[in-house]
């Protein structure tokens, strides 16, 4: 009988073995993932039917195909550039990004990341269940005559949500397996869809902002263009709180440029489902315009209406596979993180709780609210609140020269006090101030015509400037606060700080605090 060397990697666990780890640091022997695995999970989570739904929004906003394509490319590239640096925290610290944010927001301030991941998970889990459930019911109606009544949708949503929950409970390995299948199969189905709709596609679709449009319509072009680009951008930005959930299984020795590159390329690849959604929406607007009526849009119904009969089954498969991928990537990370915020909840229990809350939101949003308005408003709120947090994290990484104390990052999870990142009673008011001021300012300046307009939404003549404004304010304010009010020298690595000053103060010892309640 041979014994395993203590430094050798542990055998890969079974797919059906429930993942044992929460947000504690993943042991080095268990960190066997690669940057390509990160690409597959991130791309698989977005190479889905729900991304097609987001890709249809430029047409719903009245843009032509070429205008919509420009807004889509702008949103994907800008979002990928904002997102990709967030991939480095997982390999560096072996934990998720919310826990890593303790270094910049404080031991208690890390709950901001938990809140953002919850907001994102509810939104994108809901989109995946809505779009996939509608496609399955619509396909079954066309193929087998299944009634498209409320009960059919309720059963479809519940069954699909249950499948997603099951994958999330088993954990990372099972999710990686699902995404391996999703990346290949969804890509094949999208390419098959290109064949199915090639004869009907007309890139000259003009939209609402034609030369003959009246002045009032023409005045809405830039608000609509920016609004469409922001909805597209919300897709890559939504991964910001989750990248560490998957990249934490990558060894710390992996080259950072490869990890960052994998995250960037995974989002560029999503142009495939985005353009599929954009192109098919332009066909729907021409052949079945009632499905893109702004008062009651139904992209899924429109897609089924224009599909050749042989493509009904591929549409259902695409909805099932893609929805599973999006739902699991959204829900897994939030369940993982909330198990640390609420100590009585294991990862499995926290995942179940968040899943049940999300399912409740799905039914309310689908049957009691305006679906498109709910999606676009939620997407804008995600961008506005998450992007400044990502700016603080990325700038903090550069000022720290990528150095972190993994033990001090776990103080909150262990219900302790003290350590390098305790700052002021567990809060780093510098990072917290930069985040909430820029996020609040972004919300005030948000302008989504007909849906949500902040008190300062008309500041730029109807153009939504919430994103560039919150990005700039977060960067300038955070660096200014670090310079004017230096952080303790101990929070930085042996090489010291970059770009900012520090001050010498003693590090409070890490002590047990069993009565410390979750913030």
Steps between C-alpha positions, in 0.01 A plus 500: 500500500644836399449822692435835340771761531380783730574769240339323206157610377203321653299268275221681317171457692202329342250718311225384734701574814365812669768769512630530860645851481336827583693827472799380698829495310515206259800275589778512243464128428136553398571790264523307175293722267658687207437838336325308222259359761427859602432584135260208467304584815478874425421451131266209572311716747439760229482290182133450567145575401470771766789689336301486175217671684736779607629516142148577380473819706662733241219406259239541775646847559441590133857474365580370154702181463829685440432750779414210729818317399709808584330531842552127561871500412551814711325344799681165477851644453460768768352248741776246432770762567336594830449138601822317410727636781254355752624150408832543684361496855396133498845353420673752729286428806333165435160644592216693339505870414270611781742358757796654316328838523565493877844642418345815352162541671584348836413177680136603527493704179533182297122452538465757219629234260251253644215744438612561142530129427147447635363778280674355195402141575131583537500698175685254277357185656159652433589587140622144436189338649262744329655469153563125516158423649323710237696329222421152633129573536485669160688216333279239665194692384619501139620138505244324721212746539569566870273783624689826564307573818626631832534151647727388215736789571489440876596134457773582247655769722486280811654196331774700333586690819515167686753361248720808538484476879607134487812582296591787735465277806752250361742786445787613281600169339148419387451858380825477301374176342171668399686793349732274303191360329333841471791675327517249215133412459369858525758619246393227257134589549566873441686418178211275401268793569705715263417247229133491600453878475751585225231532234289743708776720638530848350781716644334809355224494765459871578337516842314806624768767454478535123537820299121529479453482878361809672715726719371352826602150389839616375567663835471159667780342296794557735307413817388179329850420369666557837222312679543199270878503545460513879268198501756306295780622727311374804564142389883501536489733801261259673786247522713738710381368834519138380834458319679415823253217566649316204854638473574408864558145377784623276849471661661823616796419273286534184615800290271793572493610137353162403235521772406857401508405133267205559246728668525758220469248216207327670302823466609576144373154408153598623461708184373171352177483707466880510510532120268199465247677722548829313463344155196287587334798672538701178331214310219490758454877466454455124296180482313499834514858636237436767764308697728806529225742598659713779176471697516118515819360342540122473834407343464129577154482347620693198798271452275195501259673262768559234689173550473223241333194650822296499662761727241474782684216670843673479341810654373292792842336543669839487263632765556199725880477472566872496261575782663237717837660439391857574292401801775298665774760452272768648364302795807299604714797604229670701420186697870455560545852632187519716611189685774720647278800572253285693703248702207270572461431129722249324583559133221261402240661725598852393472395135154358561387815684620738227348271239158503667507882529598527133220265394250716688635806318465315168129437549432855617697648211344272240136520605470830687758741350622617159767247401708719267487796738603276791798361306627833367459680833671218690782490246560873535502479879754216482733712287458809715567323829753235394734700276621744773563201729710340225694826454587504872609135484716543188670820620551339840669205332746730323574710807566178697719364217278192499603403855243372754498324834273196443461436874387857573245480217321221686444692827133572428427142394651365825307754712823658624629852551819679407765434239648709221161585352315598817553873433229690697290244690499274198418770242736669257314825455725604208384220272146507638466875439635476145254219427177642642557858383571394140219241499250751641607764249463247219145413610409870522624552142337188353271569206302208354220667302158378601636279782730667751633855498701623797469854638810598299413284199457801270845635582631405154190574295344156535820298443577254779842596642468295818771248407787729390421737785500230769820348354684832507373604842588163656856508362576861590334492840657170610855597403454844657382350828792255504742789450340742746425239767772233468422140588716302746832386354423145615215475247759504222756240403873491563563729202270770637231707334477614140360848413386577858641578844484281812536553875656287770245369748494172693295212364221400739539131588246253366284392791201273537161670517241220515217741575571720197182508293490509122481855373 
